[in-house]
C-alpha cells in the first residue's frame, strides 16, 4: 500500500493532477498508520 501510494503521489505531482494527490496521500497515510500499529505490536511481543 505504501509503495502504491508513493508511486501514485509521484505520478500525480509530475502530471500536476492534484485530484490524484489526495488519493495518494490517503494511501500513504493509511499505510503509515498500519505500520505504526504493527510496530507497536512487535514492541509488545
MMTF fields as JSON, N, C-alpha, C and O atoms, coordinates in Angstrom:
{
  "mmtfVersion": "1.0.0",
  "mmtfProducer": "UNKNOWN",
  "numBonds": 179,
  "numAtoms": 180,
  "numGroups": 45,
  "numChains": 1,
  "numModels": 1,
  "chainsPerModel": [1],
  "groupsPerChain": [45],
  "chainIdList": ["A"],
  "bondAtomList": [4, 2, 8, 6, 12, 10, 16, 14, 20, 18, 24, 22, 28, 26, 32, 30, 36, 34, 40, 38, 44, 42, 48, 46, 52, 50, 56, 54, 60, 58, 64, 62, 68, 66, 72, 70, 76, 74, 80, 78, 84, 82, 88, 86, 92, 90, 96, 94, 100, 98, 104, 102, 108, 106, 112, 110, 116, 114, 120, 118, 124, 122, 128, 126, 132, 130, 136, 134, 140, 138, 144, 142, 148, 146, 152, 150, 156, 154, 160, 158, 164, 162, 168, 166, 172, 170, 176, 174],
  "bondOrderList": [1, 1, 1, 1, 1, 1, 1, 1, 1, 1, 1, 1, 1, 1, 1, 1, 1, 1, 1, 1, 1, 1, 1, 1, 1, 1, 1, 1, 1, 1, 1, 1, 1, 1, 1, 1, 1, 1, 1, 1, 1, 1, 1, 1],
  "groupList": [{"groupName": "UNK", "atomNameList": ["N", "CA", "C", "O"], "elementList": ["N", "C", "C", "O"], "formalChargeList": [0, 0, 0, 0], "bondAtomList": [1, 0, 2, 1, 3, 2], "bondOrderList": [1, 1, 2], "singleLetterCode": "X", "chemCompType": "L-PEPTIDE LINKING"}],
  "groupTypeList": [0, 0, 0, 0, 0, 0, 0, 0, 0, 0, 0, 0, 0, 0, 0, 0, 0, 0, 0, 0, 0, 0, 0, 0, 0, 0, 0, 0, 0, 0, 0, 0, 0, 0, 0, 0, 0, 0, 0, 0, 0, 0, 0, 0, 0],
  "groupIdList": [1, 2, 3, 4, 5, 6, 7, 8, 9, 10, 11, 12, 13, 14, 15, 16, 17, 18, 19, 20, 21, 22, 23, 24, 25, 26, 27, 28, 29, 30, 31, 32, 33, 34, 35, 36, 37, 38, 39, 40, 41, 42, 43, 44, 45],
  "secStructList": [7, 2, 2, 2, 2, 2, 2, 2, 2, 2, 2, 2, 2, 2, 2, 6, 7, 2, 2, 2, 2, 2, 2, 2, 2, 2, 2, 2, 2, 2, 2, 2, 2, 2, 2, 2, 2, 2, 2, 2, 2, 2, 2, 2, 7],
  "xCoordList": [0.829, 0.0, 0.879, 0.592, 1.932, 2.818, 3.502, 3.617, 3.951, 4.606, 3.634, 3.99, 2.405, 1.398, 1.082, 0.985, 0.924, 0.644, 1.778, 1.549, 3.009, 4.175, 4.277, 4.58, 4.021, 4.062, 2.982, 3.235, 1.775, 0.674, 0.958, 0.642, 1.555, 1.875, 2.898, 2.734, 3.939, 4.958, 4.354, 4.65, 3.513, 2.868, 1.951, 1.94, 1.182, 0.248, 0.985, 0.567, 2.074, 2.847, 3.477, 3.451, 4.039, 4.666, 3.661, 3.988, 2.436, 1.415, 0.566, -0.313, 0.839, 0.098, -1.394, -2.236, -1.704, -3.085, -3.342, -3.138, -3.791, -3.908, -5.088, -5.156, -6.023, -7.092, -6.524, -6.938, -5.582, -4.984, -3.996, -3.689, -3.5, -2.606, -3.333, -2.751, -4.593, -5.381, -5.544, -5.437, -5.801, -5.935, -4.617, -4.593, -3.538, -2.219, -1.891, -1.33, -2.241, -1.989, -2.745, -2.207, -3.988, -4.767, -4.112, -4.052, -3.625, -2.955, -1.697, -1.467, -0.895, 0.34, 0.026, 0.672, -0.951, -1.333, -1.851, -1.499, -2.686, -3.216, -2.098, -2.086, -1.173, -0.052, 0.824, 1.269, 1.071, 1.877, 1.184, 1.837, -0.126, -0.876, -0.791, -0.615, -0.915, -0.822, 0.571, 0.701, 1.601, 2.962, 3.163, 3.867, 2.564, 2.67, 2.042, 2.59, 0.894, 0.221, 1.084, 1.261, 1.616, 2.469, 3.729, 4.166, 4.306, 5.496, 5.179, 5.948, 4.053, 3.654, 3.433, 3.812, 2.825, 2.596, 3.915, 4.064, 4.862, 6.167, 6.902, 7.552, 6.803, 7.467, 6.839, 7.523, 5.544, 4.853, 5.228, 5.151, 5.629, 5.958, 7.387, 7.877],
  "yCoordList": [-1.185, 0.0, 1.257, 2.232, 1.213, 2.378, 2.622, 3.761, 1.544, 1.68, 2.219, 3.084, 1.703, 2.166, 3.643, 4.413, 4.034, 5.432, 6.348, 7.43, 5.908, 6.709, 6.86, 7.94, 5.768, 5.813, 6.735, 7.547, 6.603, 7.464, 8.925, 9.807, 9.179, 10.555, 11.142, 12.269, 10.394, 10.876, 11.123, 12.134, 10.208, 10.359, 11.576, 12.343, 11.751, 12.877, 14.208, 15.163, 14.271, 15.514, 15.821, 16.962, 14.799, 15.014, 15.456, 16.263, 14.934, 15.301, 16.484, 16.951, 16.957, 18.07, 17.767, 18.656, 16.485, 16.049, 16.074, 15.08, 17.218, 17.407, 16.669, 16.528, 16.192, 15.346, 14.007, 13.465, 13.477, 12.188, 12.32, 11.329, 13.513, 13.727, 13.382, 12.77, 13.767, 13.463, 11.971, 11.479, 11.252, 9.796, 9.164, 8.284, 9.611, 9.085, 9.382, 8.541, 10.57, 10.945, 10.027, 9.623, 9.697, 8.78, 7.403, 6.801, 6.908, 5.603, 5.613, 4.687, 6.649, 6.747, 6.888, 6.25, 7.71, 7.903, 6.609, 6.271, 5.889, 4.615, 3.594, 2.852, 3.555, 2.615, 2.952, 2.054, 4.224, 4.633, 4.289, 3.874, 4.458, 4.103, 2.603, 2.165, 1.832, 0.373, -0.034, -0.915, 0.602, 0.316, 0.674, -0.038, 1.75, 2.148, 1.112, 0.794, 0.588, -0.448, -1.704, -2.297, -2.103, -3.295, -3.113, -4.046, -1.932, -1.652, -1.768, -2.36, -1.209, -1.288, -2.739, -3.135, -3.524, -4.936, -5.689, -6.539, -5.387, -6.043, -5.677, -6.527, -4.434, -3.991, -4.616, -4.839, -4.899, -5.523, -6.989, -7.541, -7.61, -9.047, -9.208, -10.335],
  "zCoordList": [0.0, 0.0, 0.0, -0.695, 0.777, 0.841, -0.501, -0.954, -1.126, -2.433, -3.479, -4.279, -3.467, -4.43, -4.206, -5.161, -2.95, -2.641, -3.052, -3.592, -2.793, -3.17, -4.682, -5.189, -5.395, -6.858, -7.399, -8.289, -6.856, -7.321, -7.016, -7.815, -5.856, -5.491, -6.46, -6.926, -6.762, -7.703, -9.08, -9.717, -9.538, -10.846, -10.856, -11.819, -9.786, -9.71, -9.693, -10.348, -8.951, -8.882, -10.242, -10.701, -10.877, -12.19, -13.242, -14.112, -13.168, -14.158, -13.697, -14.421, -12.49, -11.884, -11.763, -11.895, -11.509, -11.281, -9.778, -9.081, -9.297, -7.861, -7.251, -6.03, -8.073, -7.543, -7.091, -6.066, -7.853, -7.503, -6.348, -5.685, -6.102, -4.962, -3.666, -2.771, -3.564, -2.368, -2.16, -1.037, -3.239, -3.157, -2.727, -1.867, -3.32, -2.97, -1.513, -0.811, -1.067, 0.325, 1.279, 2.31, 0.941, 1.775, 1.852, 2.924, 0.724, 0.707, 1.576, 2.354, 1.441, 2.216, 3.705, 4.537, 4.043, 5.44, 6.058, 7.188, 5.317, 5.815, 5.996, 6.978, 5.065, 5.173, 6.373, 7.089, 6.596, 7.748, 9.058, 10.015, 9.109, 10.313, 10.568, 11.704, 9.511, 9.636, 10.122, 10.972, 9.587, 10.028, 11.498, 12.215, 11.949, 13.353, 14.269, 15.325, 13.866, 14.652, 14.707, 15.772, 13.565, 13.522, 14.365, 15.039, 14.33, 15.135, 16.619, 17.377, 17.033, 18.437, 18.856, 19.958, 17.982, 18.289, 18.415, 19.293, 17.553, 17.631, 18.912, 19.52, 19.32, 20.543, 21.781, 22.779, 21.722, 22.852, 23.006, 24.103, 21.924, 21.972, 22.232, 22.312]
}
